[in-house]
Amino acid sequence: MTQDANKKPLGRILLQQRAVTQPQLEQALLDARAKGVPLATNLIESGTVSEVAALKALSEQSGVPGIDLNQVCIKLSDLSILPREIAAKHKLLPVLVREDRILVAMAAPADKKVIDELEFVTGKRVFPYIALAGPLVRTIAAAYDMKEQGEPFYVGAKCPPEVLKRAGLGAAAASAPEAPPAPAPAQPAARRSASAVPPAMVTHPPPAPSAPPPARPAPERSREEAEISFADLTDEPSPRAAASPGRMSSAGPPLVVDDAMRRAAAADELTDTDFGTADRDLSVVESLPGASKAPQGDQTTILVVDDEPEIRKLLRRIFEERGYRVEEADRGLLALRMVKEHPPDVMILDAMLPEVHGFDIARRMKGTQRYGHIPIIMISAVYRGWRFAEDLKSSYGVEAYIEKPFRVADVVAAVENALQARSIRGDQDRISAEAERLLAAGIAAYRAGDFDKAVRHLREGTAIDPLAYRLHFHLGLLYGKQGQLYDAIQELETALHINGKHFPALKNLAVLYQKAGFRNKAIETWERALGVAPDDPTRQSIKEHLLGLL
């Protein structure tokens, strides 16, 4: 993917960070051109800068955190989520896989197409991190080799003792022998024992090694390595795991961020503004299309969601001729809003849409009391083959999958078959009342100091009504206050898909992205917050904050 032509040159960033001198930079640029290698690679190979210093500069340049692969611990069975040839081709490696998200090391984290593909295939949210290309290629090869050899875990050669300790691995794992020097940062089998995996990657305590290696002093780490952030991205278990016996916390990945992000993360905290009093209904759109009003009588309503006007026009004509009522949406957020206002009887949904992809819409609707009964016929010109069709049916619960260009008869047959087999529509008023009750119970539990109970109530509410804005907003705040940054980000992002103009949600989401080290996402969210700030002093404060990040 073509890089942003306007981004700051890496050499200038290294100078500003005082990682190199001007003479060193000029010589490194000449050497890099002569060798045909990236500047960062040449500086590291020559010993001018450390890998951590290079990652720090790359983080500032790319706007995402850097990840030091020397200090990671990967459960190798998680690599099954991504074929080896795809990982090698696109230079990306899953470093942490959870039920709803994947943390991925990438040489090009701005490659949105690759990220979108991975999200579609896995059904998980992808958080990309930048890694040095050379170490990434070597780590991909070593990790997949070890997986094929039956090894359970990959542990970076410099995985620090404090990370192992935070992961609950104990002194034996922390004192395991170092890996011998090698191009790929692999390690002896003793260090890859079943004890060397962060609890975030397992659902039960790992077994103890049968013969712990003899204790020895831990290797010294450089000042730069010691500054790598683990605590800021502690990845707590899901609420279900948190409620189970043997609850364990786990260390997050070894992240490197630039100084401006560190200062912003330390200075800004989440706020309680609107906690317990968020407006009942704020729209992501100024108004719905004129046709979007409650259906009259028993007329069946079809919602056609596609960003191609010709397809919407064609399907409207075909189905109106058959006596159906047809509504249209050209983007994901509008479709969600229309479903929330007047749930249709069936939805024809394009897989690739602006704002929110179709498979994400399907995931939010299916399996819920309020919208799970709505049949979804998904269409796409991008994803082809029976495997995609089967994956969509099994993973997302769609009733049918049709490739573009399609035959009109196939779409009509799919809609009519789905309508014949659909579940009876639920009691919408009862469901709304139950979601409101769970919201109130969650707020009360949190104010009483019972965090786990509060989260449990709010999670139950989102399962009943996944488009209830206030449930996601409050759940995001609770997760954020507990340091569960990824959970908090996902909940507030979901809330803002439903209500994109709520200032407290935007402000807190921007703070969360700062704490997670995502400069670009933080700037983007602060700019959105600027547009809906409640007063001039707040707007001025945000402008000053943006200047600091920029």
For each residue, the residues with C-beta under 8 A, 3 or more apart:
1: 108 110 111 112 113 114
2: 5
3: 7 108 110
4: 7 110
5: 2
6:
7: 3 4 61 62
8: 12 13 60 61
9: 12 13
10: 13 14 39 40 57 58 61
11: 14 15 20 25 28 29 39
12: 8 9 15 16
13: 8 9 10 16 17 57 60 61
14: 10 11 17 19 20 25 43 49 53 57
15: 11 12 18 19 20 21 22 25
16: 12 13
17: 13 14 53 56 57 60 258 259
18: 15
19: 14 15 49 53 54 56 57
20: 11 14 15 24 25 28 43 48 49
21: 15 24 25
22: 15 25 26
23: 26 27
24: 20 21 27 28 48
25: 11 14 15 20 21 22 28 29
26: 22 23 29 30
27: 23 24 30 31
28: 11 20 24 25 31 32 39 42 43 46 48
29: 11 25 26 32 33 39
30: 26 27 33 34
31: 27 28 34 35 42 46
32: 28 29 35 36 37 38 39 41 42
33: 29 30 36
34: 30 31
35: 31 32 42
36: 32 33
37: 32 41 42 45
38: 32 41 42 133
39: 10 11 28 29 32 42 43
40: 10 43 44 49 54 57 58 132
41: 32 37 38 44 45 132 133 134
42: 28 31 32 35 37 38 39 45 46
43: 14 20 28 39 40 46 48 49 54
44: 40 41 47 48 49 50 51 54 132 134
45: 37 41 42
46: 28 31 42 43
47: 44
48: 20 24 28 43 44
49: 14 19 20 40 43 44 53 54
50: 44 53 54 222 224 225
51: 44 54 55 68 70 132 135
52: 55 56 68 222 224 225 227 228 256
53: 14 17 19 49 50 56 57 224
54: 19 40 43 44 49 50 51 57 58 132
55: 51 52 58 59 66 67 68 130 131 132 256
56: 17 19 52 53 59 60 66 224 256 257 258
57: 10 13 14 17 19 40 53 54 60 61 258
58: 10 40 54 55 61 62 66 130 132
59: 55 56 62 63 64 65 66 130 256 257 258 261 517 519
60: 8 13 17 56 57 63 258 260 519
61: 7 8 10 13 57 58
62: 7 58 59 109 110 130 520
63: 59 60 518 519 520 521 523
64: 59 109 128 129 130 517 518 519 520
65: 59 129 130 255 256 257 516 517 518
66: 55 56 58 59 129 130 131 255 256 257
67: 55 72 95 105 129 130 131 253 254 255 256
68: 51 52 55 71 72 156 158 225 228 254 255 256
69: 72 93 95 105 131 132 135 136 139 156 185
70: 51 135 156 157 158 159 185 254
71: 68 156 158 159 160 163 225 228 254
72: 67 68 69 95 105 139 154 155 156 159 253 254
73: 153 154 155 156 159 163 164 167 196 197 198
74: 78 79 93 94 95 96 143 153 154 155
75: 78 97 152 153 197 201 202
76: 79 143 146 147 151 152 153 154
77: 80 147 152
78: 74 75 81 94 96 97 201
79: 74 76 82 84 87 93 94 143 144 147
80: 77
81: 78 94 97 102 122
82: 79 86 87 92 93 94 118
83: 86 87
84: 79 87 88 140 144
85: 88 89
86: 82 83 89 90 92
87: 79 82 83 84 90 91 92 93 140 144
88: 84 85 91 137 140 141
89: 85 86
90: 86 87 106 108 111 114
91: 87 88 106 107 108 133 136 137 140
92: 82 86 87 104 105 106 107 114 118 128 136
93: 69 74 79 82 87 104 105 106 131 136 139 140 143
94: 74 78 79 81 82 97 102 103 104
95: 67 69 72 74 103 104 105 129 253
96: 74 78 102 103 198 200 201 235 252 253
97: 75 78 81 94 102 103 124 201
98: 101 102 124 200 235 238 486
99: 124 238
100: 124 125 238 490
101: 98 124 125 126 127 486 490
102: 81 94 96 97 98 118 122 124 125 126 127
103: 94 95 96 97 127 129 253
104: 92 93 94 95 115 118 126 127 128 129
105: 67 69 72 92 93 95 129 130 131 136 139
106: 90 91 92 93 109 111 114 128 129 130 131 136
107: 91 92 130 131 132 133 136
108: 1 3 90 91 111 114
109: 62 64 106 115 128 129 130
110: 1 3 4 62
111: 1 90 106 108 114 115
112: 1 115 116
113: 1 116 117
114: 1 90 92 106 108 111 117 118
115: 104 109 111 112 118 119 126 128
116: 112 113 119 120 352 357
117: 113 114 120 121
118: 82 92 102 104 114 115 121 122 126
119: 115 116 122 123 124 125 126 357 359 360
120: 116 117 123 351 357 359 383
121: 117 118 391
122: 81 102 118 119 126
123: 119 120 359 363 395 396
124: 97 98 99 100 101 102 119
125: 100 101 102 119 490
126: 101 102 104 115 118 119 122
127: 101 102 103 104 486 516
128: 64 92 104 106 109 115
129: 64 65 66 67 95 103 104 105 106 109 253 255
130: 55 58 59 62 64 65 66 67 105 106 107 109
131: 55 66 67 69 93 105 106 107 135 136 139
132: 40 41 44 51 54 55 58 69 107 135 136
133: 38 41 91 107 136 137
134: 41 44 137 138
135: 51 69 70 131 132 138 139 185
136: 69 91 92 93 105 106 107 131 132 133 139 140
137: 88 91 133 134 140 141
138: 134 135 141 142 183 184 185
139: 69 72 93 105 131 135 136 142 143 154 156 184 185
140: 84 87 88 91 93 136 137 143 144
141: 88 137 138 144 145 184
142: 138 139 145 146 154 184 185 186
143: 74 76 79 93 139 140 146 147 154
144: 79 84 87 140 141 147 148
145: 141 142 148 149
146: 76 142 143 149 151 154 186 192
147: 76 77 79 143 144 150 151
148: 144 145
149: 145 146
150: 147
151: 76 146 147 154 189 192
152: 75 76 77 192 193 194 197
153: 73 74 75 76 192 193 194 196 197
154: 72 73 74 76 139 142 143 146 151 186 192
155: 72 73 74 159 187 191 192 196
156: 68 69 70 71 72 73 139 159 185 187
157: 70 178 179 185 186 187
158: 68 70 71 185 219 221 225
159: 70 71 72 73 155 156 163 164 196
160: 71 163 164 218 221 225 254
161: 164 165 174 175 218
162: 165 166 230
163: 71 73 159 160 166 167 230 251 254
164: 73 159 160 161 167 169 170 173 174 196
165: 161 162 168 169 170 174
166: 162 163 230 231 234 249 250 251
167: 73 163 164 197 198 199 250 251
168: 165 199 248 249 250
169: 164 165 172 173 174 195 196
170: 164 165 173 174 195
171: 174 175 215
172: 169 175 176 195 209 212 213 215
173: 164 169 170 176 191 193 195 196 209 212
174: 161 164 165 169 170 171 218
175: 161 171 172 213 214 215 216 217 218
176: 172 173 187 188 190 191 193 196 213
177: 188 190 191 213 216
178: 157 187 219
179: 157 182 185 186 187 188 191
180: 188
181:
182: 179 185 186
183: 138
184: 138 139 141 142
185: 69 70 135 138 139 142 156 157 158 179 182
186: 142 146 154 157 179 182
187: 155 156 157 176 178 179 191 192
188: 176 177 179 180 191 192
189: 151 192 193
190: 176 177 193 209 213
191: 155 173 176 177 179 187 188 196 213
192: 146 151 152 153 154 155 187 188 189 196
193: 152 153 173 176 189 190 196 209
194: 152 153 197 206 207 209
195: 169 170 172 173 206 207 208 209
196: 73 153 155 159 164 169 173 176 191 192 193
197: 73 75 152 153 167 194 201 202 206
198: 73 96 167 201 250 251
199: 167 168 202 205 206 237 248 249 250
200: 96 98 235 236 237 250 251
201: 75 78 96 97 197 198 250
202: 75 197 199 205 206
203: 241
204: 246
205: 199 202 246 248
206: 194 195 197 199 202
207: 194 195
208: 195 212
209: 172 173 190 193 194 195 212
210:
211:
212: 172 173 208 209
213: 172 175 176 177 190 191
214: 175
215: 171 172 175
216: 175 177
217: 175
218: 160 161 174 175
219: 158 178
220:
221: 158 160 225 226
222: 50 52 225 226
223: 226 227
224: 50 52 53 56 227 228
225: 50 52 68 71 158 160 221 222 228
226: 221 222 223
227: 52 223 224
228: 52 68 71 224 225 254 255 256
229: 232 233 252 254 255 256 257 262 517
230: 162 163 166 233 234 251 252 253 254 255
231: 166 234 251 252
232: 229 252 255 265 485 515 516 517
233: 229 230 252 253 255 485 486 515 516 517
234: 166 230 231 249 250 251 252 483 484
235: 96 98 200 250 251 252 484 485 486
236: 200 242 249 250 482 483 484 487
237: 199 200 240 241 242 247 248 249 250
238: 98 99 100 241 242 487
239: 242 243 452 455 456 459
240: 237 243 244
241: 203 237 238 244 247
242: 236 237 238 239 247 452 455
243: 239 240 247 452 456
244: 240 241 247
245:
246: 204 205
247: 237 241 242 243 244
248: 168 199 205 237
249: 166 168 199 234 236 237
250: 166 167 168 198 199 200 201 234 235 236 237
251: 163 166 167 198 200 230 231 234 235
252: 96 229 230 231 232 233 234 235 255
253: 67 72 95 96 103 129 230 233
254: 67 68 70 71 72 160 163 228 229 230
255: 65 66 67 68 129 228 229 230 232 233 252 517
256: 52 55 56 59 65 66 67 68 228 229
257: 56 59 65 66 229 261 262 265 517 519
258: 17 56 57 59 60 261 262 519
259: 17 262 263
260: 60 263 264 519 548 549
261: 59 257 258 264 265 514 517 519 522 549
262: 229 257 258 259 265 266
263: 259 260 266 267 548
264: 260 261 267 268 514 522 545 548 549
265: 232 257 261 262 268 514 515 517
266: 262 263
267: 263 264
268: 264 265 510 511 514 515 545
269: 511
270: 477 480 481 508 511 512
271: 504 507 508
272: 275 477
273: 503 504 507
274: 277 278 279 473 502 504
275: 272 278 443 474 477
276: 443 447 474
277: 274
278: 274 275 469 470 473 474 502 504
279: 274 282 470 499 502
280: 470
281: 469 499
282: 279 469 499 501 502
283: 286 287 337 499 501
284: 333 334 336 337 496 497 498 499 500 501
285: 288 333 334 337
286: 283
287: 283
288: 285 292 334 337 338 341
289: 292 327 328 329 338
290:
291: 327 328
292: 288 289 327 338 341 342
293: 342
294: 342
295: 299 301 325 342
296: 299
297:
298:
299: 295 296 323 324 325
300: 323 324 325 345 346 419
301: 295 324 325 326 327 342 344 345 346
302: 315 319 324 325 326 327 344 345 346 347 348 415
303: 326 327 328 329 335 338 339 344 346 347 348
304: 311 312 315 316 326 327 328 329 347 348
305: 328 329 330 332 335 347 348 349 350 353 358 361
306: 311 312 315 330 348 349 350 353 379
307: 330 331 350 352 353 354
308: 311 312 350
309: 312 313 330
310: 313 314
311: 304 306 308 314 315 350 404
312: 304 306 308 309 315 316 328 330
313: 309 310 316 317
314: 310 311 317 318 408
315: 302 304 306 311 312 318 319 326 348 411
316: 304 312 313 319 320 326 328
317: 313 314 320 321
318: 314 315 321 322 408 411 412
319: 302 315 316 322 324 326 412 415
320: 316 317 323 324 325 326
321: 317 318
322: 318 319 412
323: 299 300 320
324: 299 300 301 302 319 320
325: 295 299 300 301 302 320
326: 301 302 303 304 315 316 319 320
327: 289 291 292 301 302 303 304 338 342 344
328: 289 291 303 304 305 312 316
329: 289 303 304 305 334 335 338
330: 305 306 307 309 312 334 354
331: 307 334 335 353 354 355 356
332: 305 335 336 353 354 355 356 357 358 360 361 497
333: 284 285 336 337 355 356 497 500
334: 284 285 288 329 330 331 337 338
335: 303 305 329 331 332 338 339 347 349 353 356 361
336: 284 332 333 339 340 356 361 364 467 497 498
337: 283 284 285 288 333 334 340 341 498
338: 288 289 292 303 327 329 334 335 341 342 344
339: 303 335 336 342 343 344 347 361 365 371 374 467
340: 336 337 343 467 498
341: 288 292 337 338
342: 292 293 294 295 301 327 338 339
343: 339 340 370 371 374 425 428
344: 301 302 303 327 338 339 347 374
345: 300 301 302 374 375 419 422
346: 300 301 302 303 374 375 376 377 415 418 419 422
347: 302 303 304 305 335 339 344 374 375 376 377
348: 302 303 304 305 306 315 377 379 411 415
349: 305 306 335 358 361 362 376 377 378 379 398
350: 305 306 307 308 311 353 358 378 379 380
351: 120 357 358 359 378 379 380 382 383
352: 116 307 357 358 380 382
353: 305 306 307 331 332 335 350 356 357 358 361
354: 307 330 331 332
355: 331 332 333 497
356: 331 332 333 335 336 353 360 361 497
357: 116 119 120 332 351 352 353 360 361
358: 305 332 349 350 351 352 353 361 362 378 380
359: 119 120 123 351 362 363 378 392 396
360: 119 332 356 357 363 364
361: 305 332 335 336 339 349 353 356 357 358 364 365
362: 349 358 359 365 366 376 378 392 396 397 398
363: 123 359 360 366 396
364: 336 360 361 368 371 466 467 494
365: 339 361 362 368 371 372 374 376 466
366: 362 363 371 372 376 396 397 398
367: 372 397 463
368: 364 365 371 372 463 464 465 466
369: 372 426 431 463 464 465
370: 343 426 428 431 432 435 464 465 466 467
371: 339 343 364 365 366 368 374 466 467
372: 365 366 367 368 369 397 423
373: 422 423 424 425 426
374: 339 343 344 345 346 347 365 371 422
375: 345 346 347 399 415 418 419 421 422
376: 346 347 349 362 365 366 396 397 398 399
377: 346 347 348 349 398 399 400 401 402 411 414 415 418
378: 349 350 351 358 359 362 392 396 398 400 401 402
379: 306 348 349 350 351 401 402 403 404 406 411
380: 350 351 352 358 383 384 388 401 403 404
381: 403 404 405
382: 351 352
383: 120 351 380 388 403
384: 380 388 403
385: 388 389
386: 389 390
387: 390 391
388: 380 383 384 385 391 392 401
389: 385 386 392 393 401
390: 386 387 393 394
391: 121 387 388 394 395 396
392: 359 362 378 388 389 395 396 398 401
393: 389 390 396 397 398 399 400 401
394: 390 391
395: 123 391 392
396: 123 359 362 363 366 376 378 391 392 393
397: 362 366 367 372 376 393
398: 349 362 366 376 377 378 392 393 401
399: 375 376 377 393 414 417 418 421
400: 377 378 393 414 417 418
401: 377 378 379 380 388 389 392 393 398
402: 377 378 379 406 410 411 414
403: 379 380 381 383 384 406
404: 311 379 380 381
405: 381
406: 379 402 403 410 411
407: 410 411
408: 314 318 411 412
409: 412 413
410: 402 406 407 413 414
411: 315 318 348 377 379 402 406 407 408 414 415
412: 318 319 322 408 409 415 416
413: 409 410 416 417
414: 377 399 400 402 410 411 417 418
415: 302 319 346 348 375 377 411 412 418 419
416: 412 413 419 420
417: 399 400 413 414 420 421
418: 346 375 377 399 400 414 415 421 422
419: 300 345 346 375 415 416 422
420: 416 417
421: 375 399 417 418
422: 345 346 373 374 375 418 419
423: 372 373
424: 373
425: 343 373 428
426: 369 370 373 430 431
427: 430 431
428: 343 370 425 431 432
429: 432 433
430: 426 427 433 434
431: 369 370 426 427 428 434 435 464 465
432: 370 428 429 435 436 465
433: 429 430 436 437
434: 430 431 437 438 461 464
435: 370 431 432 438 439 461 464 465 468 471
436: 432 433 439 440
437: 433 434 440 441
438: 434 435 441 442 457 458 460 461 464 471
439: 435 436 442 443 457 458 461 468 470 471 474
440: 436 437 443 444
441: 437 438 444 445 457
442: 438 439 445 446 453 454 455 456 457 458 461 471 474 475 478
443: 275 276 439 440 446 447 454 474
444: 440 441 447 448
445: 441 442 448 450 451 453 454 457
446: 442 443 449 450 451 454 474 478
447: 276 443 444
448: 444 445
449: 446
450: 445 446 453 454
451: 445 446 454 455 478 482
452: 239 242 243 455 456
453: 442 445 450 456 457
454: 442 443 445 446 450 451 457 458 478
455: 239 242 442 451 452 458 459 475 478 479
456: 239 243 442 452 453 459 460
457: 438 439 441 442 445 453 454 460 461
458: 438 439 442 454 455 461 462 471 474 475 478
459: 239 455 456 462 463 475
460: 438 456 457 463 464
461: 434 435 438 439 442 457 458 464 465 468 471
462: 458 459 465 466 468 471 472 475
463: 367 368 369 459 460 466
464: 368 369 370 431 434 435 438 460 461 468
465: 368 369 370 431 432 435 461 462 468 471
466: 364 365 368 370 371 462 463 494
467: 336 339 340 364 370 371 498
468: 435 439 461 462 464 465 471 472 498
469: 278 281 282 472 473 495 498 499 502
470: 278 279 280 439 473 474 495
471: 435 438 439 442 458 461 462 465 468 474 475
472: 462 468 469 475 476 491 492 494 495 498
473: 274 278 469 470 476 477 491 492 495 499 502 504 505
474: 275 276 278 439 442 443 446 458 470 471 477 478
475: 442 455 458 459 462 471 472 478 479 491
476: 472 473 479 480 487 488 489 490 491 492 494 495 505 508 509
477: 270 272 275 473 474 480 481 488 492 508
478: 442 446 451 454 455 458 474 475 481 482 488
479: 455 475 476 482 484 485 487 488 491
480: 270 476 477 483 484 485 488 492 508 511 512
481: 270 477 478
482: 236 451 478 479
483: 234 236 480
484: 234 235 236 479 480 487 488
485: 232 233 235 479 480 488 489 512 515 516
486: 98 101 127 233 235 489 490 516
487: 236 238 476 479 484 490 491
488: 476 477 478 479 480 484 485 491 492 508 512
489: 476 485 486 492 493 509 512 513 516
490: 100 101 125 476 486 487 493 494
491: 472 473 475 476 479 487 488 494 495
492: 472 473 476 477 480 488 489 495 496 505 508 509 512
493: 489 490 496 497 509
494: 364 466 472 476 490 491 497 498
495: 469 470 472 473 476 491 492 498 499 502 505
496: 284 492 493 499 500 502 505 506 509
497: 284 332 333 336 355 356 493 494 500
498: 284 336 337 340 467 468 469 472 494 495
499: 279 281 282 283 284 469 473 495 496 502 505
500: 284 333 496 497 528
501: 282 283 284 532
502: 274 278 279 282 469 473 495 496 499 505 506 532
503: 273 506 507 529 532 533 534
504: 271 273 274 278 473 507 508
505: 473 476 492 495 496 499 502 508 509
506: 496 502 503 509 510 525 526 528 529 532
507: 271 273 503 504 510 511 529
508: 270 271 476 477 480 488 492 504 505 511 512
509: 476 489 492 493 496 505 506 512 513 525
510: 268 506 507 513 514 522 525 526 529
511: 268 269 270 480 507 508 514 515
512: 270 480 485 488 489 492 508 509 515 516
513: 489 509 510 516 518 521 522 525
514: 261 264 265 268 510 511 517 518 522 549
515: 232 233 265 268 485 511 512
516: 65 127 232 233 485 486 489 512 513
517: 59 64 65 229 232 233 255 257 261 265 514
518: 63 64 65 513 514 521 522
519: 59 60 63 64 257 258 260 261 522 523 549
520: 62 63 64 523 524
521: 63 513 518 524 525
522: 261 264 510 513 514 518 519 525 526 549
523: 63 519 520 526 527 546 549 550
524: 520 521 527 528
525: 506 509 510 513 521 522 528 529
526: 506 510 522 523 529 530 542 545 546 549
527: 523 524 530 531 546
528: 500 506 524 525 531 532
529: 503 506 507 510 525 526 532 533 542
530: 526 527 533 539 542 543 546
531: 527 528
532: 501 502 503 506 528 529
533: 503 529 530 538 539 542
534: 503 538
535: 538 539
536: 539 540
537: 540 541
538: 533 534 535 541 542
539: 530 533 535 536 542 543
540: 536 537 543 544
541: 537 538 544 545
542: 526 529 530 533 538 539 545 546
543: 530 539 540 546 547
544: 540 541 547 548
545: 264 268 526 541 542 548 549
546: 523 526 527 530 542 543 549 550
547: 543 544 550
548: 260 263 264 544 545
549: 260 261 264 514 519 522 523 526 545 546
550: 523 546 547
